[in-house]
């Protein structure tokens, strides 16, 4: 994921409080798995990570 998309991802999580990985991927030109990988690299944790990737939520902690 490029730097601009990574910053936008962080902004959507922190400011806009979007926690659904599927919804986040809808705002970015990346697949759900790419969003999961980038969010993980940024230090976010997840709920439902072992289930359907489309249902993964970023932990709000």
Number of C-alpha atoms within 10 A of each C-alpha: 14 7 8 9 16 16 12 14 24 19 13 15 19 12 9 10 12 18 18 19 24 19 14 22 18 13 12 16 12 13 13 21 15 15 22 23 12 18 19 13 10 12 7 16 15 18 14 13 14 9 9 8 14 15 15 20 20 20 12 13 6
